[in-house]
Amino acid sequence: MISSIQFSGLRRACQFLLGVSLTIASLNLLAGPVIDRIKQSGKIVIALREASAPFSYLDGNKKPVGYSVDLCLKLHEAIRKQLNLKSLSYEFIYVSSTTRFTAITEGKADLECGSTTNTAERREKVAFTIPHYIAGARFMVRADSPINELKDFTGRKIVTTKDTTSVKD
């Protein structure tokens, strides 16, 4: 899994995340309906999953936290500065692995913070920043289990998260 933050309409958001100064020529990156909506409303809507630790989750006080949340908030501040706005608020909306893409494509959220795998199929629907975490799906069994390879799972139940790249319908 290669995880990155989805951002509709801003394919080079990685420049913000890396703290790279944008030149006048790169201001064209900020053109588009998402940035126009953000500038007009004075707000960024951030979609996040409540239980995707350590990337996005709610702490004991129900406050959104996590590595991806931190990156999204840095992106929020970089966009505020680049747009020369005195203030730019943000709002969180909660999504699931099933609803996260719909929130972006329907304009309900401007970006998504989480552990979303960047695939060619998904890039046809949304834009991604550079990967900020690389992992792979693995099976885990007890050390004393007789399961040693994939075929040993035949006839057994396997649990995974719905609508993720680790399983197809």
C-alpha positions as CSV (number, residue, x, y, z in Angstrom):
1,M,0.0,0.0,0.0
2,I,1.2,3.5,-0.9
3,S,-0.6,6.0,1.2
4,S,-1.0,9.6,0.3
5,I,-3.4,12.5,0.9
6,Q,-6.0,12.9,-1.8
7,F,-6.5,16.4,-3.0
8,S,-9.0,17.1,-5.7
9,G,-7.8,19.6,-8.3
10,L,-4.2,20.2,-7.0
11,R,-1.9,17.5,-8.4
12,R,1.3,19.1,-7.0
13,A,0.2,19.5,-3.4
14,C,3.5,17.8,-2.5
15,Q,5.2,21.1,-3.0
16,F,3.3,22.4,0.0
17,L,4.0,19.4,2.1
18,L,7.7,19.6,1.4
19,G,7.7,23.4,2.2
20,V,8.9,24.3,-1.3
21,S,8.3,27.9,-2.1
22,L,6.0,28.3,-5.1
23,T,7.1,30.6,-7.9
24,I,4.8,32.9,-9.8
25,A,4.7,30.3,-12.6
26,S,3.4,27.7,-10.3
27,L,0.4,29.8,-9.3
28,N,-1.4,28.1,-12.2
29,L,-1.4,25.1,-9.9
30,L,-3.9,26.9,-7.8
31,A,-6.4,27.4,-10.6
32,G,-9.5,25.2,-10.5
33,P,-12.8,24.7,-8.9
34,V,-11.5,23.4,-5.6
35,I,-9.1,26.3,-4.9
36,D,-11.8,28.7,-6.1
37,R,-14.2,27.2,-3.7
38,I,-11.7,27.3,-0.8
39,K,-10.8,31.0,-1.6
40,Q,-14.4,32.0,-1.9
41,S,-15.6,30.2,1.3
42,G,-12.6,30.9,3.4
43,K,-12.6,27.2,4.5
44,I,-11.1,23.9,3.6
45,V,-13.2,20.8,4.3
46,I,-11.0,17.8,5.4
47,A,-12.4,14.3,5.1
48,L,-10.9,11.8,7.6
49,R,-11.5,8.4,9.0
50,E,-12.1,8.1,12.7
51,A,-10.2,4.8,13.1
52,S,-7.3,4.7,10.7
53,A,-4.5,5.0,13.3
54,P,-1.8,6.1,13.2
55,F,-2.8,8.2,10.2
56,S,-6.2,9.7,11.2
57,Y,-8.2,8.8,14.3
58,L,-9.9,10.4,17.2
59,D,-8.1,10.8,20.5
60,G,-9.6,10.4,23.9
61,N,-11.2,13.8,23.7
62,K,-12.7,13.0,20.2
63,K,-10.2,15.4,18.6
64,P,-8.9,14.3,15.1
65,V,-5.2,13.4,15.3
66,G,-2.6,11.4,13.4
67,Y,0.2,11.7,11.0
68,S,-2.0,12.4,7.9
69,V,-4.0,14.9,9.9
70,D,-0.8,16.7,10.8
71,L,0.1,16.8,7.1
72,C,-3.3,18.0,6.1
73,L,-3.1,20.8,8.6
74,K,0.3,21.9,7.3
75,L,-1.2,21.8,3.8
76,H,-4.1,24.0,5.0
77,E,-1.6,26.6,6.3
78,A,0.5,26.5,3.2
79,I,-2.6,27.1,1.0
80,R,-3.7,30.0,3.3
81,K,-0.3,31.6,2.8
82,Q,-0.2,31.0,-0.9
83,L,-3.7,32.4,-1.4
84,N,-2.7,35.5,0.7
85,L,-5.6,35.0,3.0
86,K,-5.6,36.5,6.5
87,S,-7.4,33.5,7.8
88,L,-8.6,30.1,6.4
89,S,-10.7,27.9,8.6
90,Y,-11.0,24.2,8.3
91,E,-13.7,21.7,9.0
92,F,-13.5,17.9,9.4
93,I,-16.1,15.5,8.0
94,Y,-15.9,11.8,8.8
95,V,-15.8,9.3,6.0
96,S,-15.3,5.5,5.8
97,S,-13.2,3.4,3.4
98,T,-16.4,3.2,1.3
99,T,-17.4,7.0,1.3
100,R,-14.0,8.7,1.1
101,F,-13.8,8.9,-2.7
102,T,-17.4,10.0,-3.0
103,A,-16.7,12.9,-0.6
104,I,-13.9,14.1,-2.8
105,T,-15.5,13.6,-6.2
106,E,-18.8,15.1,-5.2
107,G,-17.1,18.2,-3.6
108,K,-18.2,17.5,-0.1
109,A,-14.6,17.5,1.0
110,D,-11.5,19.3,-0.5
111,L,-9.0,16.8,0.7
112,E,-8.8,13.5,2.6
113,C,-6.5,12.5,5.4
114,G,-5.9,8.9,5.9
115,S,-4.2,5.7,4.7
116,T,-5.5,5.6,1.2
117,T,-3.6,3.6,-1.4
118,N,-2.6,5.4,-4.5
119,T,-3.5,3.2,-7.5
120,A,-3.8,3.9,-11.3
121,E,-7.6,3.2,-11.1
122,R,-8.0,5.6,-8.2
123,R,-5.9,8.3,-9.9
124,E,-8.6,8.4,-12.6
125,K,-11.0,9.7,-10.0
126,V,-8.9,11.8,-7.6
127,A,-5.4,13.4,-7.4
128,F,-2.8,12.3,-4.8
129,T,0.2,13.9,-3.2
130,I,3.5,12.2,-3.1
131,P,3.4,9.0,-1.0
132,H,4.2,9.6,2.7
133,Y,3.9,6.0,3.9
134,I,4.7,2.7,2.2
135,A,3.4,-0.6,3.5
136,G,2.1,-3.9,2.3
137,A,-0.8,-6.2,3.2
138,R,0.2,-9.2,5.2
139,F,-1.4,-12.1,6.9
140,M,-1.0,-12.5,10.6
141,V,-1.5,-15.8,12.5
142,R,-0.5,-17.0,16.0
143,A,3.0,-18.4,16.2
144,D,1.7,-21.9,16.9
145,S,-0.7,-21.9,13.9
146,P,-0.4,-24.6,11.3
147,I,-0.7,-21.9,8.6
148,N,2.5,-21.3,6.8
149,E,1.4,-20.2,3.3
150,L,-1.6,-18.7,1.5
151,K,-3.1,-22.1,0.5
152,D,-3.3,-23.0,4.2
153,F,-6.1,-20.5,4.6
154,T,-8.5,-22.6,2.4
155,G,-11.8,-23.0,4.3
156,R,-10.9,-20.4,6.9
157,K,-12.2,-16.9,7.4
158,I,-10.0,-13.9,6.6
159,V,-10.9,-10.4,7.9
160,T,-10.0,-7.2,6.1
161,T,-11.3,-3.6,5.7
162,K,-14.1,-3.2,3.1
163,D,-13.4,-1.3,-0.1
164,T,-9.6,-1.3,0.3
165,T,-7.0,-2.5,-2.1
166,S,-6.3,-5.6,0.0
167,V,-9.4,-7.3,-1.2
168,K,-11.5,-7.2,-4.3
169,D,-15.3,-7.8,-4.3
